[in-house]
Amino acid sequence: MVFEATQQYLLALKKLPQDTNLKLDLASCYFYAGYFDKGSPLFKAILSNENVEDRVKVNIAKFIEKFKYEIETYRNLNQQVNTVLDGEDSASLKIEALYYILMGNQTHQFVRLKLISLLLKMDRADEVFKQLELINPSTLDTSDHKLYLSLMRISENKFSPRSYFSGLASMMLGYDDNVGGIASNDIYEEDDLSNNSKLGGVFSRWYGSLRYNVVQPKILDGERSHTDLGVLSVSMHERRFFDEEGEPRNYNIIDGGITYGRKNKDNTQLLLPLSIKRIQLNGEDYAQYLDAKLRYTWKPGSLVLSLTERFSHRDYSLFDEDRQNANLYEGSFGIGVPINGHSYLNAKVDYTLLDTTDEEFRSYERFTYSLGATFKTKLSTAITFGMKYQNTDYRGVNEKLFIPSEECIDEECELVYDFIRSDTMSHYFIESNTKLNTNLSIKTAINVTNRDSNQELYTYSRKTLTVGLHGKF
């Protein structure tokens, strides 16, 4: 058939690119199958070749003459289809126009493939599968056959219920030039560390997750109205320093969760994940987090907008009776802007409020501003540059941080800081992600962080370099 024949000829031409007989056979095959736009350049190349005998050129001219009417019909058909697709009419009107063209040109499958692409965009599930059934894939050339398989796969993923397992795994090595420095992140509070000396050290970090995904499209009157999503997940994340000075910053996180999601046909999406995290610091149980999040994304034109709200209850007293629990609220707004087909910009603003019962010095209000740009190269590599600026204002004086002395046994000790803490932090990074294949990639990252505080203890700078292997299935 056409697909098998053209595939064999193309493979043979890769080995013998100057073989005129192979070119003749491939061009003839294209003509018999109605792919005149692909056969004509091959015939023209042969006719312009001075080394080809005149007898052969005469036979080619006679062969082309037999298809004069079909060639003209094909050219006019191509022009009609392009006029429809390039026009400013709505997708629904374009679909009607392609249906009308197909009524008189049932054998030209490229028109049907264009129609299926539009039907997919409009979520007209029943019509998509009906048109796919009318195509005999063996009559397609290699490029249309590839498009047919792609449309078939997209249709199954978009309109058919399914469930499947997926997973992520990563193993990384990194260098931190400030192992003993105080660090702020989403896991532990700064006052849990007190060593402010600057020493470099190497660390390892690994991550693994397993997800069970359920996808349930809702088809009403032949069209997809929305798709319900469900996910059960479990993950583990660990960082470990090889140096003793960095041991207080070792952590291990076990996370289990469930997510409900909904994708609408208007390109909006809602996600509602719930999770429980058990956190260990340097091998000892530290806290348990109960997280709930709501994320809403929509795509007006080429932009991608997102709105996220997160509530987290942080249970420290489960492992330390003297430690107060905390509640965290976070809201963020993000925007993604494509620059071209290979690069895009993204920006985000976050507001965070941490409320710790009876420990105002741990409570804070924080604003974070982020900006990044990603560029994709021809070598399957994506490079991302970015920066983040953060401003944090705490609510109370830390009365647990005092200067010990013999005089303050019966009296109040002198506080290290008798004023409320306020920080600013700037973070700059560059990351690269090189795909080895569809499942594996190598990622590298350089991060530079500087934090200024009106309390000198919490002022620090840090540079880290990481490189690692990431996989997905």
C-alpha positions as CSV (number, residue, x, y, z in Angstrom):
1,M,0.0,0.0,0.0
2,V,1.0,3.7,-0.2
3,F,2.3,4.1,3.3
4,E,4.5,1.0,3.1
5,A,5.7,1.7,-0.4
6,T,6.6,5.4,0.3
7,Q,8.3,4.4,3.6
8,Q,10.5,1.8,1.8
9,Y,11.4,4.2,-1.0
10,L,12.3,7.0,1.5
11,L,14.5,4.6,3.5
12,A,16.2,3.4,0.3
13,L,16.8,7.0,-0.8
14,K,18.6,7.7,2.4
15,K,21.2,5.1,1.5
16,L,21.2,5.9,-2.2
17,P,20.2,9.6,-2.5
18,Q,21.4,9.9,-6.2
19,D,19.5,6.8,-7.4
20,T,17.3,8.1,-10.3
21,N,15.2,4.9,-10.5
22,L,14.3,5.1,-6.8
23,K,13.2,8.7,-7.3
24,L,11.1,7.7,-10.3
25,D,9.4,5.0,-8.4
26,L,8.7,7.2,-5.4
27,A,7.4,10.0,-7.6
28,S,5.1,7.6,-9.5
29,C,3.9,6.2,-6.2
30,Y,3.0,9.7,-5.0
31,F,1.1,10.4,-8.2
32,Y,-0.9,7.2,-8.1
33,A,-1.9,8.0,-4.5
34,G,-2.9,11.6,-5.4
35,Y,0.1,13.3,-3.6
36,F,1.0,15.5,-6.6
37,D,2.6,18.2,-4.5
38,K,5.2,15.6,-3.3
39,G,5.7,13.8,-6.6
40,S,6.1,16.9,-8.8
41,P,9.4,18.1,-7.2
42,L,11.0,14.7,-7.7
43,F,10.0,14.6,-11.4
44,K,11.2,18.2,-11.9
45,A,14.6,17.3,-10.3
46,I,14.9,14.3,-12.7
47,L,13.9,16.3,-15.7
48,S,16.5,19.0,-14.9
49,N,19.2,16.4,-14.5
50,E,21.5,16.5,-17.6
51,N,22.6,12.9,-17.0
52,V,19.2,11.5,-17.4
53,E,18.4,10.1,-20.9
54,D,16.0,12.0,-23.2
55,R,13.9,8.8,-23.6
56,V,13.3,8.7,-19.8
57,K,12.4,12.4,-19.8
58,V,9.9,11.9,-22.6
59,N,8.2,9.0,-20.7
60,I,8.0,11.2,-17.6
61,A,6.3,14.0,-19.6
62,K,3.8,11.5,-21.0
63,F,3.1,10.1,-17.5
64,I,2.5,13.5,-16.0
65,E,0.2,14.4,-18.9
66,K,-2.1,11.5,-18.0
67,F,-2.7,13.2,-14.6
68,K,-3.3,16.7,-16.0
69,Y,-6.9,16.9,-14.9
70,E,-6.2,15.3,-11.4
71,I,-3.3,17.7,-10.9
72,E,-5.5,20.7,-11.6
73,T,-8.2,19.4,-9.4
74,Y,-5.8,18.8,-6.6
75,R,-4.3,22.3,-7.0
76,N,-7.8,23.9,-6.8
77,L,-8.7,21.8,-3.8
78,N,-5.6,22.8,-2.0
79,Q,-6.3,26.5,-2.7
80,Q,-9.9,26.1,-1.4
81,V,-8.8,24.4,1.8
82,N,-6.1,27.0,2.5
83,T,-8.5,29.8,1.8
84,V,-10.9,28.3,4.5
85,L,-8.2,27.7,7.0
86,D,-6.5,31.1,6.6
87,G,-9.8,33.0,6.7
88,E,-11.1,34.9,9.7
89,D,-14.3,32.9,10.1
90,S,-15.0,31.1,13.3
91,A,-13.9,27.5,13.8
92,S,-17.5,26.3,13.4
93,L,-17.9,28.0,10.0
94,K,-14.5,26.6,8.9
95,I,-15.7,23.1,9.8
96,E,-18.9,23.5,7.8
97,A,-16.8,24.7,4.8
98,L,-14.5,21.6,5.0
99,Y,-17.5,19.3,5.2
100,Y,-18.8,20.9,2.0
101,I,-15.5,20.5,0.2
102,L,-15.3,16.8,1.3
103,M,-18.7,16.0,-0.2
104,G,-17.2,16.2,-3.7
105,N,-13.7,15.0,-2.8
106,Q,-14.0,11.9,-0.6
107,T,-10.7,10.4,-1.7
108,H,-8.5,13.4,-0.7
109,Q,-7.7,12.4,2.9
110,F,-5.6,15.5,3.6
111,V,-8.9,17.5,3.7
112,R,-10.3,15.0,6.2
113,L,-7.2,15.3,8.4
114,K,-7.5,19.1,8.4
115,L,-11.2,18.7,9.4
116,I,-10.4,16.3,12.2
117,S,-7.8,18.8,13.6
118,L,-10.5,21.5,13.8
119,L,-13.1,19.1,15.3
120,L,-10.6,18.2,18.0
121,K,-10.2,21.9,18.9
122,M,-14.0,22.2,19.2
123,D,-14.2,19.0,21.4
124,R,-16.7,17.4,18.9
125,A,-15.9,13.8,20.0
126,D,-18.4,11.8,18.0
127,E,-17.6,13.5,14.8
128,V,-13.8,13.1,15.4
129,F,-14.1,9.3,15.8
130,K,-16.5,9.0,12.8
131,Q,-14.0,10.8,10.5
132,L,-11.1,8.8,11.8
133,E,-13.0,5.6,10.9
134,L,-13.4,6.8,7.3
135,I,-9.6,6.9,6.8
136,N,-7.7,3.9,5.5
137,P,-4.2,4.6,7.0
138,S,-2.5,2.3,4.4
139,T,-3.5,4.8,1.7
140,L,-1.6,7.7,3.4
141,D,1.9,8.7,2.7
142,T,4.4,8.7,5.6
143,S,3.8,12.3,6.8
144,D,0.0,12.0,6.6
145,H,0.2,8.6,8.3
146,K,2.2,10.2,11.1
147,L,-0.4,12.9,11.5
148,Y,-3.2,10.3,11.5
149,L,-1.6,8.4,14.3
150,S,-1.0,11.6,16.2
151,L,-4.7,12.7,15.8
152,M,-5.8,9.2,16.9
153,R,-3.7,9.3,20.0
154,I,-4.9,12.9,20.9
155,S,-8.5,11.8,20.4
156,E,-8.2,8.8,22.7
157,N,-6.5,10.9,25.4
158,K,-9.0,13.7,25.1
159,F,-12.3,11.8,24.8
160,S,-11.8,8.2,26.2
161,P,-11.9,7.4,30.0
162,R,-8.6,5.9,31.2
163,S,-6.5,5.3,34.3
164,Y,-2.8,4.9,34.6
165,F,0.2,5.0,36.8
166,S,2.9,7.7,36.4
167,G,6.0,8.6,38.4
168,L,8.9,10.9,38.8
169,A,12.4,10.3,40.2
170,S,15.5,12.4,40.5
171,M,19.0,12.1,41.9
172,M,21.2,15.1,42.4
173,L,24.5,16.2,43.8
174,G,25.1,19.7,44.9
175,Y,27.6,22.1,46.4
176,D,26.6,24.8,49.0
177,D,29.2,27.4,49.9
178,N,27.4,28.2,53.2
179,V,26.6,24.9,54.8
180,G,26.5,26.3,58.4
181,G,24.6,29.5,57.5
182,I,21.0,30.1,58.6
183,A,18.6,29.2,55.8
184,S,14.9,30.1,55.3
185,N,12.6,27.8,53.4
186,D,9.2,26.2,53.7
187,I,10.3,23.4,56.0
188,Y,11.9,24.8,59.1
189,E,12.1,28.1,60.9
190,E,15.3,30.1,61.0
191,D,15.7,30.2,64.7
192,D,16.1,26.4,64.8
193,L,19.6,27.0,63.5
194,S,22.2,29.1,65.2
195,N,25.5,28.5,63.4
196,N,26.3,31.5,61.2
197,S,29.8,30.5,60.1
198,K,30.4,30.2,56.4
199,L,31.7,26.8,55.3
200,G,31.3,25.0,52.0
201,G,29.9,21.4,51.7
202,V,28.6,18.8,49.3
203,F,25.1,17.4,49.6
204,S,22.9,14.8,47.8
205,R,19.2,15.2,47.1
206,W,16.8,12.7,45.7
207,Y,13.0,12.7,45.0
208,G,10.6,10.0,44.0
209,S,6.8,10.0,43.5
210,L,4.2,7.5,42.3
211,R,0.8,8.7,41.1
212,Y,-2.4,6.8,40.2
213,N,-4.3,9.0,37.7
214,V,-8.0,8.7,36.7
215,V,-9.3,10.7,33.7
216,Q,-13.0,10.8,33.0
217,P,-14.1,13.0,30.0
218,K,-17.8,14.0,30.1
219,I,-19.4,13.7,26.6
220,L,-22.8,15.3,26.2
221,D,-24.6,15.4,22.8
222,G,-21.5,14.2,21.1
223,E,-19.2,17.0,22.5
224,R,-16.9,17.0,25.5
225,S,-18.2,19.4,28.1
226,H,-15.4,18.9,30.6
227,T,-13.0,16.3,32.0
228,D,-12.8,15.2,35.6
229,L,-9.4,14.3,37.0
230,G,-8.5,12.3,40.1
231,V,-5.0,11.6,41.5
232,L,-3.7,9.6,44.4
233,S,-0.1,10.2,45.1
234,V,2.8,9.4,47.4
235,S,6.2,10.9,47.4
236,M,9.5,11.1,49.3
237,H,12.1,13.8,49.3
238,E,15.5,13.8,51.0
239,R,18.5,16.1,51.3
240,R,21.7,15.0,53.1
241,F,24.9,16.8,53.6
242,F,28.2,14.9,53.6
243,D,29.7,17.3,56.2
244,E,29.0,17.3,59.9
245,E,28.5,21.1,59.8
246,G,25.5,20.7,57.4
247,E,23.7,17.9,59.3
248,P,21.2,20.3,61.0
249,R,20.0,21.1,57.5
250,N,19.3,17.5,56.5
251,Y,15.7,16.8,55.9
252,N,13.3,14.0,54.8
253,I,9.7,14.5,53.7
254,I,7.0,11.9,53.2
255,D,4.0,13.2,51.4
256,G,0.7,11.5,50.6
257,G,-2.2,13.2,48.9
258,I,-5.3,13.2,46.8
259,T,-6.3,15.7,44.1
260,Y,-9.5,16.5,42.2
261,G,-9.3,18.4,39.0
262,R,-11.5,19.6,36.3
263,K,-10.6,20.7,32.7
264,N,-13.2,22.7,30.9
265,K,-13.5,23.1,27.1
266,D,-12.9,26.8,27.4
267,N,-9.3,26.1,28.4
268,T,-9.9,26.7,32.2
269,Q,-8.7,24.3,34.8
270,L,-9.4,23.8,38.5
271,L,-7.2,21.7,40.8
272,L,-8.0,20.9,44.5
273,P,-5.1,19.0,46.1
274,L,-5.1,17.8,49.7
275,S,-2.0,16.3,51.3
276,I,-0.3,15.3,54.6
277,K,3.4,15.8,55.0
278,R,5.6,14.2,57.7
279,I,8.9,16.1,58.0
280,Q,12.1,15.0,59.7
281,L,15.1,17.2,60.3
282,N,18.4,15.4,60.7
283,G,16.7,12.1,61.4
284,E,14.3,13.4,64.0
285,D,10.5,14.0,63.6
286,Y,9.9,17.7,63.3
287,A,6.4,18.5,62.1
288,Q,3.3,17.3,60.3
289,Y,1.7,19.5,57.7
290,L,-1.9,19.3,56.5
291,D,-2.1,21.2,53.2
292,A,-5.1,22.2,51.1
293,K,-4.8,24.1,47.9
294,L,-7.0,25.6,45.2
295,R,-5.5,26.4,41.8
296,Y,-7.4,27.9,38.9
297,T,-5.8,28.5,35.5
298,W,-7.2,30.0,32.3
299,K,-5.8,30.9,28.9
300,P,-7.1,34.2,27.3
301,G,-5.5,34.1,23.9
302,S,-1.8,33.1,24.1
303,L,-1.5,34.1,27.8
304,V,-1.6,31.7,30.7
305,L,-3.0,33.1,33.9
306,S,-3.1,31.3,37.3
307,L,-4.6,32.0,40.7
308,T,-3.6,29.9,43.7
309,E,-4.7,29.8,47.3
310,R,-3.1,27.5,49.9
311,F,-3.9,26.8,53.5
312,S,-1.5,24.8,55.7
313,H,-1.9,23.7,59.3
314,R,1.5,23.0,60.8
315,D,1.5,20.7,63.7
316,Y,4.8,21.0,65.7
317,S,3.4,20.0,69.1
318,L,2.9,16.4,67.9
319,F,6.6,16.0,68.4
320,D,7.5,18.9,70.7
321,E,5.1,19.8,73.4
322,D,6.8,23.1,74.0
323,R,6.4,24.2,70.3
324,Q,3.3,26.1,69.2
325,N,1.4,25.0,66.1
326,A,1.0,27.4,63.2
327,N,-1.4,28.2,60.3
328,L,-0.2,29.4,57.0
329,Y,-2.2,31.1,54.2
330,E,-0.7,31.8,50.8
331,G,-2.2,33.4,47.7
332,S,-0.5,33.9,44.4
333,F,-1.2,35.2,40.9
334,G,0.9,34.2,38.0
335,I,1.1,35.0,34.3
336,G,2.9,33.3,31.4
337,V,3.6,35.2,28.2
338,P,5.0,33.4,25.1
339,I,7.7,35.3,23.2
340,N,7.8,33.0,20.3
341,G,7.6,29.3,19.7
342,H,10.8,28.6,21.6
343,S,10.7,31.0,24.6
344,Y,8.4,32.5,27.1
345,L,8.3,34.8,30.1
346,N,6.6,34.1,33.5
347,A,5.9,36.3,36.5
348,K,4.3,35.7,39.8
349,V,3.3,37.6,43.0
350,D,2.8,35.8,46.3
351,Y,1.3,36.9,49.6
352,T,2.0,34.7,52.6
353,L,0.7,35.0,56.2
354,L,2.0,32.7,58.9
355,D,0.2,32.8,62.2
356,T,1.7,31.0,65.2
357,T,-0.3,30.7,68.4
358,D,1.2,32.7,71.3
359,E,4.5,33.1,69.5
360,E,4.2,36.3,67.6
361,F,8.0,36.4,66.8
362,R,7.5,33.4,64.5
363,S,4.4,34.9,62.8
364,Y,5.1,37.0,59.6
365,E,3.6,38.7,56.6
366,R,5.5,38.2,53.4
367,F,5.4,39.4,49.8
368,T,7.3,37.6,47.0
369,Y,7.8,38.8,43.5
370,S,9.2,36.4,40.8
371,L,10.3,36.8,37.2
372,G,11.7,34.2,34.8
373,A,12.4,33.5,31.2
374,T,12.8,30.2,29.4
375,F,14.6,29.6,26.1
376,K,14.5,26.3,24.2
377,T,17.5,25.5,22.0
378,K,17.7,23.1,19.0
379,L,19.7,20.6,21.0
380,S,16.7,19.6,23.2
381,T,17.9,21.9,25.9
382,A,15.8,24.5,27.8
383,I,17.6,27.3,29.7
384,T,15.8,29.3,32.3
385,F,16.9,32.6,33.9
386,G,15.1,34.1,36.9
387,M,15.0,36.2,40.0
388,K,12.9,36.5,43.1
389,Y,12.6,39.3,45.6
390,Q,11.0,38.7,49.0
391,N,10.0,41.1,51.8
392,T,9.1,39.7,55.2
393,D,7.8,41.5,58.3
394,Y,7.5,39.6,61.6
395,R,5.0,40.4,64.2
396,G,6.7,40.3,67.6
397,V,10.0,40.4,69.5
398,N,11.7,37.0,70.0
399,E,11.9,36.8,73.8
400,K,13.4,33.3,73.7
401,L,16.6,34.7,72.1
402,F,18.4,36.2,75.0
403,I,22.0,36.6,76.3
404,P,22.6,34.1,79.1
405,S,24.4,35.3,82.3
406,E,24.5,34.7,86.0
407,E,22.8,38.0,86.7
408,C,19.6,37.1,84.9
409,I,18.8,33.9,86.8
410,D,16.3,35.7,89.0
411,E,15.7,38.6,86.7
412,E,14.8,38.9,83.0
413,C,17.8,38.3,80.7
414,E,18.9,40.8,78.2
415,L,17.4,40.1,74.8
416,V,19.7,39.7,71.8
417,Y,17.2,41.9,69.8
418,D,14.6,44.0,71.5
419,F,12.9,45.0,68.3
420,I,10.8,43.3,65.7
421,R,12.6,41.5,62.8
422,S,12.2,42.6,59.2
423,D,14.0,40.9,56.2
424,T,14.5,41.3,52.5
425,M,15.8,38.5,50.3
426,S,17.0,38.4,46.6
427,H,17.5,35.2,44.8
428,Y,18.9,34.7,41.3
429,F,19.2,31.5,39.3
430,I,20.0,29.9,36.0
431,E,18.9,26.4,35.1
432,S,19.3,24.1,32.2
433,N,17.3,21.0,31.3
434,T,18.7,18.7,28.5
435,K,16.4,15.9,27.3
436,L,18.2,12.6,26.7
437,N,15.0,10.9,25.5
438,T,11.3,11.1,26.3
439,N,11.8,9.8,29.8
440,L,15.3,11.0,31.0
441,S,16.9,14.4,31.3
442,I,19.9,16.1,32.9
443,K,19.3,19.2,34.9
444,T,21.8,21.7,36.3
445,A,21.2,24.8,38.4
446,I,23.2,27.7,39.9
447,N,21.5,29.7,42.7
448,V,22.6,32.8,44.4
449,T,20.7,34.0,47.5
450,N,21.3,37.1,49.6
451,R,19.2,38.0,52.6
452,D,19.4,41.3,54.6
453,S,17.8,41.6,58.0
454,N,17.6,44.4,60.6
455,Q,18.8,41.6,62.9
456,E,22.3,40.7,61.9
457,L,22.0,37.0,62.9
458,Y,19.6,36.4,60.0
459,T,21.7,38.1,57.3
460,Y,23.5,35.6,55.1
461,S,24.5,34.9,51.5
462,R,24.6,31.5,49.8
463,K,25.6,30.0,46.4
464,T,24.7,26.5,45.3
465,L,25.4,24.4,42.3
466,T,23.4,21.2,41.5
467,V,23.5,18.6,38.8
468,G,21.4,15.5,38.5
469,L,19.4,13.0,36.5
470,H,15.6,13.2,36.3
471,G,13.2,10.6,35.0
472,K,9.5,10.2,34.4
473,F,7.2,7.5,33.2
